[in-house]
Amino acid sequence: MNSLDLNQKVPLAADAEGVLRVTGSRVSLDSIVHQFKNGATAEQIQEDFPSVSLADIYAVIAYYLQHYQKVEDYLAQQSQAVAQTREVLEGKTGIAGLRETLKRRRAEMNP
């Protein structure tokens, strides 16, 4: 009789903001998928994220490949959320105002 466990758990968990991260790390699903889509191997990804085991990177890539459309939808939602946050932050500070503040502080530091 075969005693292999055929149920594999994906090492992903949502943080407080709903961002999917590799369990036990701050590395996001987005980061691993982005590198994979740009041609990086699991070993190359692991070089950039040494806190994540090679087995976990392979598991995340396998999950992405098996659930391609769901992950792509999630990535699109994340991208939209980032864009909205950027708009809010830029609207509050105003990029032009921020630049002027930085220039003024630089001038004060280097008379």
URTA-V902571 format. One record per backbone hydrogen bond with DSSP energy under -1.0 kcal/mol. CO is the residue of the C=O (numbers start at 1). NH is the residue of the N-H. If there is no record, write none. Layout:
BEGIN
co = {CO CO}
nh = {NH NH}
END
This chain:
BEGIN
co = {10 11 13 15 19 20 21 22 27 28 29 30 31 32 33 34 35 36 41 42 43 44 45 49 53 54 55 56 57 58 59 60 61 62 63 67 68 69 70 71 72 73 74 75 76 77 78 79 80 81 82 83 84 85 86 87 88 89 90 94 95 96 97 98 99 100 101 102 103 104 105 106}
nh = {12 23 21 18 15 29 13 25 22 32 33 34 35 36 37 38 40 39 45 46 47 48 49 52 57 58 59 60 61 62 63 64 65 66 67 71 72 73 74 75 76 77 78 79 80 81 82 83 84 85 86 87 88 89 90 91 92 93 94 98 99 100 101 102 103 104 105 106 107 108 109 110}
END
